[in-house]
Amino acid sequence: MSKAQKTRKPMASRTKGAIVLCVMLCITVILGVLSVTGMTLPPDGLYKLLPWVPTNAQNWPESISLGLDLQGGVYVEYQATRPADMDDDMYNYLIHSTQDVIRRRLTDKGFTEATVTQLGTDGIRVEIPSVTDPNAVLDLIGSPALLEFKSPEGETFMTGEHVRNAYATTQSQNNSISNNYVVAFELDGEGTKLFGDMTSASIGKRIAIYLDGEEIMNPTVNSAITEGRGIIEGSFTQEQAQSLAIQIQSGALPLTLTQQKVDTISATLGVDALQTSLTAAAIGILLVMLIMIIRYRLSGVIASWALVLYIIILFWFVAMLPGFQLTLPGIAGVILGIGMAVDANVVIFERFGEELALGRNTKAAAKMGFKNAFSAILDANVTTLIAAVVLMLFGTGSVRGFANMLALSVVCSMFTAIIISRILLMNMINVVPGKPQLFSAKALKKEAQ
């Protein structure tokens, strides 16, 4: 290889590295600006890059769903009464049915961000953001929906107050269980007589079932139902049968609920808590970045750059993914994830510095640093992710909010530490080759020796 070729190769690498870093910088700036200001596109102002954002949202910060502790609202806790002769499977089914009924009532009334979760074995917690009158919400949860059974002529002959139970089950035929799900229901004494008289007179005709004025079923009467028990057949999946059973049961809650606690959280308190938390987080992040730059020099700059991308990517996912709410415990999960992202970079750059101290060139030292640090980073993040998943599965309320944010933070931190930091560092080395002292103080110690 000629001297000119040897000279052109480092120049090409330096140019390529500079181009990659410039592109990454442009991407970071663009994402950062959009994160702060959002982007309004004609004709309806919808932020097109986020398809899950409601059409009235102008930018992604507005599309982040805030939890009750930040947005303000009402929460109430109930305890369900368990009948003495009910087995565990049926009770668990009714607990979940009760939650679904409450959730459906709130959604139908416009409280789409309300959350209904189970507390222990017999408790239910309901959180409704942006509500100032708790009595209105309690009346909505406790009041029965209007369930009507209408004759073939369209006249109401029975209401939901006579339905004792409704549930999804499989139909037994010839001592075997078919794969078709049906909806089974039970009526009280008066309902048994009303339904028996109507079905006896309506064989071959259709009886419609309405919930709050909306038709949910229109089954054909195949035989008279005079014993207060019957099934509604159809080509139902398990989910469809369960949904229909819940709708039939929603004339009254499946279980009797006793109110244990109710409280109102001020929206002002939530805003103050959010501002205080974000201010504290910003100060902490800036201090961490400063320490990283002082300790690791250009490597610290790379780590800070990757940390900025981590924060942007994390909150984009919070805005995009359905089911995520930003709560005070969730902010704690984000900050913990930031700590893990910084910790991963510390491990990488310490290994990088050790390799430089052994006399390796910067590129070889960087590759060995990432290789030697990978197992430690993976172990730490996987164990934290397992803990987050366990909390997601068994936690409720604020605990689950913390777990959701922690799990998302861990995934984003691994991506930025292992991939983004590597891209940035390797291209920075291409831009300033042969200068290990710019990346680690340990290289200076090696030169002094």
N, C-alpha and C positions, 0 to 999 in steps of 0.2 A: 504494500500500500504506500502510495507516494505521500510526501509531506503535505501537499495541498489537500489530498483526500482526508488525511488525519485531521487537518484543520477544519474542513467543511463539516465533518461529522459532529463535533461538539457544537458548532454554530447551528446546525440543523436541529439538534436536540434542544438547544437554548431557545431557538425560535418557536419550536413546537410547544415547549413548556410555557413560554410567555403567552402564546395564543390560548392554550388551555386555561391558564390562570385568568386571563382577561375575560374569557367566556364565562368561567365560573363566577367571576366578580360581577359581571353583567347580570347573570341569573340571580345571584344573591340580592343585588340592588333592586331588580325588578320585583322579585318575590317579596322583598321587604317593603317596598313602596305599596304594592297591592295589599299587603297584610295590614298596613296602616290606613290606607285611603280607600281600598276596595276599587272596583271598576264598574262603571255604569255603561251599559251598552244599549243602543236603541233597538227596537222602538219602545220596549216596556221596562227598561231599566234593570232587566234581570242579569245577574252575574252569571254569564253563560258557562264559565269554567267549573261551576259547582252545580250540577244538575239537581241536587237534592234541596237546594235553597228555595224557600217559598218565593213566589213571583213578586211579593211586596218587599223582599229584602234587597237592599242596594249594594251591600258588600258583605264580605264573609265575616267580619267581626260581629255584624248584626245577626248573622245566621247561627252564631254559637248559642246553644241553648243553655241558659243559666239555671242553676238549681235553686231550690227554695231559699237557701241561706243567703244567696246573692241577689235574687230577683224579688224576694219578699212574697208573702202569701200566707196560706193556711195549711196546717197539717193536723191530722186527727188520727188517733190510734184506737182501734176497736179490739175487743176480745170476743171470739166466737164461742157460742154455747154448743157443746157436743152432746147429742142425745145418748143416753146411757146404753142403749142396745145397738149402737152403730159401730161397725168394724173400722179398722184403720184405713183400708183402701177407700171405702165410701166416704169417710170423713175427709180424707185428703182431696178426694175428687170434689166434694162440696166446698171445701176451702178455696180451691182454685176457681170453681164456678162462681163463688161469691166475689172473688177478686175481678173476674172477667165481667160480671154484671155491673159492678161499681165502675170499672174502667169504661165500659160501654156507655153508661149513663153520662159520665163526665165528658166523654168524647162527643157524644150526640149534642150536648149542651154547649160545645165550643171550647171546653178545657182540654185541648189536644196535648198540652205538655204535662198534664197531671200524671203522677206515677202512683201505682198501687203495688205494694210489696208485702210479703208475709213476714211476720215477726214471730220467731220461734215456731211452735206447733199450732197455736190457736190464735195468734194475733195478726192483725192487718193494719198497715200504716198507709194512709192516703195523704199525698202532698199535692197541693194545687197552687201553682205560682200565680202571681198577679191577681190575687183575690183579697179584698179588704173586708168583706162581710162574711165571717165564718158561719153565721146562722143560715145564710142562703145556701152555702155549700152543704151544711149538715142536713138541711131539708131536702136538698137534691139527692143526696146519697140515701137518706132514709126513706124517702117517699117512693111508693111502688110505681113502676111503669104501668101504663094501661094496656093490658093484654086482653084481647077480645077474640071469641070464637063466634064466627058468623055462619048462619045457615046458608043453604044454596040460594036462597032468595036475598041474601045480603043483610039479614037482620041479626043483631047480636043476641045470642041465647045464653052465653056464659062468659064470665070474665076470669082473669088470672087468679083471683082470690081463692078459687076452688082447686087450683093445681097444687098438690102437695109436693110433688117431686117430678123431675124429668132428667133423663140421663141417656148417654149413648151406650149401646151394647151391640153384641152380635146376635144374630137370629139362629136359634136351634131348629134344625130340621133332621128328622130321622136319626136322632141321637148323635148328630155331628154338628159342629159349629161351622157355619158358612163364613165366607170372607166379606159378606155384605153387612154393613153397619146399619142399624135402625135406631130410631129415637123412641125410647120407652117412657111412659108417663103414668102418674098415679093421681087420682082425684079424691077429694073428700066426699062425705056422704051426699051432700046436696049436689055437688058436681057430678057424682056418679049417676044420680037420677036424671039430671038435665042432659048429660052427654048420652046416656042410654036411650032416652026418649028421642033425641035428635038423630042419633045414628040409626036407630031402628026405622025411622021414617025416611032416611036419606041414603039407603043402600044403592050404590052405583052412582051417587052424586058426589059433589065436592063440598067439603067444609073448609072455609078459609080461616086462617089464624093471622090476626093483626097485632102489631106491637106499636103503640103510640101512633095509630093511624096508618102504618105501613104494613103491607102484606108480607109475611115472612114464609108462609107455607100455604099450599092449597091442595091437600091430599084427598084422594078418592076414598069413600067409605066402602070397604069390601064386606064388612059384616057388622052387626050390631055390637056395640061395646057397652055391656050392662054391668060389668063387675068393677068398674072404676079403674081399670088398668087396660092399657092398650099400647100398641106400637104403631109408629108411622114409618112405612117402608119407602124406599127409594134407592137410587144408585148413589149412596152416600159414601164418602171416605170417612175415616175416623174423625178427622178434623171437622168436616162438614157436619157430621152427626153431633159432635160435641158442641159446635157453635149453635146449631138449631136447638139443642136441648137447653143451652144457656138462655137463648132468646125466649123459649117457652117458659122457663123458670123465672124470667126477669120481671114478671108481674109482682113478685115478692122475692126478697133475698133468700137464697137457699138455706142459709143458717141465720139464727138470731144473733145479732151483734149488740154488744154492750160498749158504750163509749167509755174509754179509759182516760183519754187526755186529748185536749184540743188547745191549740195555741196559734197566735198570729205573729208573723215575723214582719217587721217593718221593711219596706223597700229601701228606705233611707239607710237603715242599718246594713242592709245587704250591699248597697253602693259604697258605703264607708268601709266595710270589710274588704270589698274587692279592691278599692283604691289603695288601702293600707297594705294588702297582701302583694299587689303588683309593685308598689313602690319598694317594699322590702325585698322582693325578688329581684327587681332591677338593680338595686344597690348591691345585693349579694353577687349577682352575675358579673357586674362590672368589676368588683373587687377580685373575683376569681380570675377573670380575664387578665387583669393587671398583674396578678401574682404569676399566672402562667407565662406571660410575656417576659417578666423579669427573670423567672427561673429557667425557662426553656428557649428564650430568644425567638428566632424565626419559627421554631417548632411550637412555641407558645402562641405566636400569631396564627399559625395553622390551626391549632386547637381552638382558639377563640373564634376563628372563621367557621370551623365546623360546628361549634356550639350555637352560633347565630343561625346557621342552616337547620340545625336540630330543632330549635325553638319555632322557626317558621314552619317547617314540615309538620311538627307535632300539632300546632294549632290549626293548620289547614286540614289535617285529618279530623280533628275535633269538630271542625265546622262541616266537614263533608260526610262523615260517617253517621248514620242514623243511630239513635239510642244513647249518644254521649251527651252528658250534661256537665257543665263546668261548675263545680261546687268548691267550697273552702277546703274540704278534705281532698278534692281533686287537684286543687292547686298545690297542696302538699305533695301529692303524687308526682306532679310535674316537676317540682323542685327536687324531689328525690331522684327523679330521672335525670335531671340536669347534673346532679352530683355523680350519678353513675356514668354519664357521658364524660364528665371531666376526669373521673377516676380511670376510665378506659384509656383516655389520652395520656394520663400520667404514666400508666403502666407501659404504654407503647414507647413514649419518649424516654423513659428511664432505660428501657431495654436498648433503645436506639443509642443513647449516650454511652451505655456500657460497651456496645459494639464499636463505637468510635474510639473509646479509650483503649480498646484492644488493637487499634491501628488499622481497622478496615476503612475503606473509602466511604463517602457519605451514602452513595446509592446502595452498596452492599450492606452497610450498617442499617439503613432504613428497612431493607427487605428482611434482614435477620431480626430486627426489632419487632416488626409486625408478626413475623412467624413465631417468635418466642413468647410474645404477649397474647397471642390468639387464644390459647387454651385457658389462660387465667381469666380473660375477658368473657369467654364463652361460659365458663363455669359460674362466674359471679352473676351474669345476666340470666342464665337458665334457672338457677336456684331462685332468684328474685321473681322471675316470670312464673315459676311453679307456685310460689307463695301468693302471687297476685291472682292466679287462676283459682286457687282454693278459696280465697276471699270472695271472688266473683261468684263462685258456685254456692257458697254457704253464707255469705254476708248479706246484709240488708241495708237499705237506706244509704247513709253516708259512707258506711264501710264499703259497700259495693261501688259507690262513686269513686272512692279512693283507689280501689282495686282496678277499675276500668282505666283510669288515667295512668296508673302505675304500669299496667301491662302495655299500654300504647307507648308510654315513655320509654320503656325498656327496648321495645322493638325499634323505635326511631333512634335511640341512642346507639344501639348496636350497628345500625345502618350507617350513621354518620361517623362513628369511631372507626369502623373497619373498612368502609368503602370511601366515604368522602374524605376523611383525613388522609388516607393512603394516596388518593388521586392528587390532593393538594400538595402533600409533602413531596411526592416523587417528582412532580412538575416544578416545584420550587427548587429542588436539588438540581434539576436540569438548567434552571435559570442561573443559579449561582454555584456551579460545580467547583469542587476542589477547595471549598471553604467550610470545613466542618465546624470551625469555631463560631460560625454564625448560628449554628443549630443547637449547640450544647456546650456548656462550660466544661464538661468532662474532656472534650477534645483539646481545650487549652491546657488542662492538666497533663495530658499525654504529651503535648508539644513541649511543655516545661521540663518534663522528665527527659 
